[in-house]
């Protein structure tokens, strides 16, 4: 096991957003599943890719005016919503890759992945601001400025309330219509980099962005009162929690994946195979938990047993992005401190690669999303009650789920949770951590050999 010895902490500088339009190239489109993922290096131009899920062939690209895409895309009604390191939020046509609008009002950097509910886009930023944007026009509806530090995670939206955590060690509940604070939970002992998940009236969120210890909390969504706290690993939680069938699944900085009972807060099982940090947020589908790790591997774990089903070892770079599962394929990107990133389509049963997309000339830290009909469709079949990355879809026998289709047309008072990162947390901090992990891991591997 490789443990963290140091933390490479990056101070964020203000970045002024640009009104320049991005450029796109597109092939002819028809009804099919399309995967959308972002790539790029810090301080360099980023790219958003539209890829055919059946063939792994690029159908369009959208070139960001500046800076990478660490935010993970959300697709609603044929529009891709995604943030960028240049401090902007972009709306891009999912069928063509053409720009629809840009929101660029002093957000500095946007690692947060957009949550789209009832025609409104909710997103957090490095500026410590939560903003609500009209999904059609790109015009602001309200801005919430109470947080005293960065918001690297993504908002969760449930029952007309927006939940978001901050590096100021607080979680905020905000009225989704007015942007006014409802309550603040301030019992965290460490900053929040992970995104909240809201299920059945409970908010689940982990802490520990830059500390040696962290805690996973369950908080009453209505009152803001603590229900329980899980801190057995004594390790930061940068991975955002996934909830399915009464169990919380979450990765931690100590290289473990935990299954925790939603009622008691007690561990059901602990998976400790990874040799490095688990920043990737788990995806649960058809009785399996899929999660990436900084040891350059993708794991399939039995949701009930905690036993490994298979390990995909092909990536040659850490996996910090979260997997997406559609039908019998899991999609995940890799790349950090490498010249180019690779996207993999892996069979969920065998763990064998179906295809790889290696055209990206930069790391893939954005988590992929899949849309069933690029002309008018929504993100589909990606996660079970995962409050991150804009996916809330039923992939097992989980109940009380609302699909993205329901979200786009439905009422704010009947919404499940919203987003996280991918990515997932303060990306520049994660980059520093990952760099350290890569060095230590490869040194250890060379020593063993």
Rosetta blueprint (number, residue, H / E / L):
1 X L
2 X L
3 X L
4 X L
5 X L
6 X L
7 X L
8 X L
9 X L
10 X L
11 X L
12 X L
13 X L
14 X L
15 X L
16 X L
17 X L
18 X L
19 X L
20 X L
21 X L
22 X L
23 X E
24 X E
25 X E
26 X E
27 X L
28 X L
29 X L
30 X L
31 X L
32 X L
33 X L
34 X E
35 X E
36 X E
37 X E
38 X E
39 X E
40 X L
41 X L
42 X L
43 X L
44 X L
45 X L
46 X L
47 X E
48 X E
49 X E
50 X E
51 X E
52 X E
53 X L
54 X L
55 X L
56 X L
57 X L
58 X E
59 X E
60 X E
61 X E
62 X E
63 X E
64 X L
65 X L
66 X L
67 X L
68 X L
69 X L
70 X L
71 X L
72 X L
73 X L
74 X E
75 X E
76 X E
77 X L
78 X L
79 X E
80 X E
81 X E
82 X E
83 X E
84 X L
85 X L
86 X L
87 X L
88 X L
89 X E
90 X E
91 X E
92 X E
93 X E
94 X L
95 X L
96 X L
97 X L
98 X L
99 X E
100 X E
101 X E
102 X E
103 X E
104 X L
105 X L
106 X L
107 X L
108 X L
109 X L
110 X L
111 X L
112 X L
113 X L
114 X L
115 X E
116 X E
117 X E
118 X L
119 X L
120 X E
121 X E
122 X E
123 X E
124 X E
125 X L
126 X L
127 X L
128 X L
129 X L
130 X E
131 X E
132 X E
133 X E
134 X E
135 X L
136 X L
137 X L
138 X L
139 X L
140 X E
141 X E
142 X E
143 X E
144 X E
145 X L
146 X L
147 X L
148 X L
149 X L
150 X L
151 X L
152 X L
153 X L
154 X L
155 X L
156 X E
157 X E
158 X E
159 X L
160 X L
161 X E
162 X E
163 X E
164 X E
165 X E
166 X L
167 X L
168 X L
169 X L
170 X L
171 X E
172 X E
173 X E
174 X E
175 X E
176 X L
177 X L
178 X L
179 X L
180 X L
181 X E
182 X E
183 X E
184 X E
185 X E
186 X L
187 X L
188 X L
189 X L
190 X L
191 X L
192 X L
193 X L
194 X L
195 X L
196 X L
197 X E
198 X E
199 X E
200 X L
201 X L
202 X E
203 X E
204 X E
205 X E
206 X E
207 X L
208 X L
209 X L
210 X L
211 X L
212 X L
213 X L
214 X L
215 X L
216 X E
217 X E
218 X E
219 X E
220 X E
221 X L
222 X L
223 X L
224 X L
225 X L
226 X E
227 X E
228 X E
229 X E
230 X E
231 X L
232 X L
233 X L
234 X L
235 X L
236 X L
237 X L
238 X L
239 X L
240 X L
241 X L
242 X E
243 X E
244 X E
245 X L
246 X L
247 X E
248 X E
249 X E
250 X E
251 X E
252 X L
253 X L
254 X L
255 X L
256 X L
257 X E
258 X E
259 X E
260 X E
261 X E
262 X L
263 X L
264 X L
265 X L
266 X L
267 X E
268 X E
269 X E
270 X E
271 X E
272 X L
273 X L
274 X L
275 X L
276 X L
277 X L
278 X L
279 X L
280 X L
281 X L
282 X L
283 X E
284 X E
285 X E
286 X L
287 X L
288 X E
289 X E
290 X E
291 X E
292 X E
293 X E
294 X L
295 X L
296 X L
297 X E
298 X E
299 X E
300 X E
301 X E
302 X E
303 X L
304 X L
305 X L
306 X L
307 X L
308 X E
309 X E
310 X E
311 X E
312 X E
313 X L
314 X L
315 X L
316 X L
317 X L
318 X L
319 X L
320 X L
321 X L
322 X L
323 X L
324 X E
325 X E
326 X E
327 X L
328 X L
329 X E
330 X E
331 X E
332 X E
333 X E
334 X E
335 X L
336 X L
337 X L
338 X L
339 X L
340 X L
341 X L
342 X E
343 X E
344 X E
345 X E
346 X E
347 X E
348 X L
349 X L
350 X L
351 X L
352 X L
353 X E
354 X E
355 X E
356 X E
357 X E
358 X L
359 X L
360 X L
361 X L
362 X L
363 X L
364 X L
365 X L
366 X L
367 X L
368 X L
369 X E
370 X E
371 X E
372 X L
373 X L
374 X L
375 X L
376 X L
377 X L
378 X L
379 X E
380 X L
381 X L
382 X L
383 X L
384 X L
385 X L
386 X E
387 X L
388 X L
389 X L
390 X L
391 X L
392 X L
393 X L
394 X L
395 X L
396 X L
397 X L
398 X L
399 X L
400 X L
401 X L
402 X L
403 X L
404 X H
405 X H
406 X H
407 X H
408 X H
409 X H
410 X L
411 X L
412 X H
413 X H
414 X H
415 X L
416 X L
417 X L
418 X L
419 X L
420 X L
421 X L
422 X L
423 X L
424 X L
425 X L
426 X L
427 X H
428 X H
429 X H
430 X H
431 X H
432 X H
433 X H
434 X H
435 X H
436 X H
437 X H
438 X H
439 X H
440 X H
441 X H
442 X H
443 X H
444 X H
445 X H
446 X H
447 X H
448 X H
449 X L
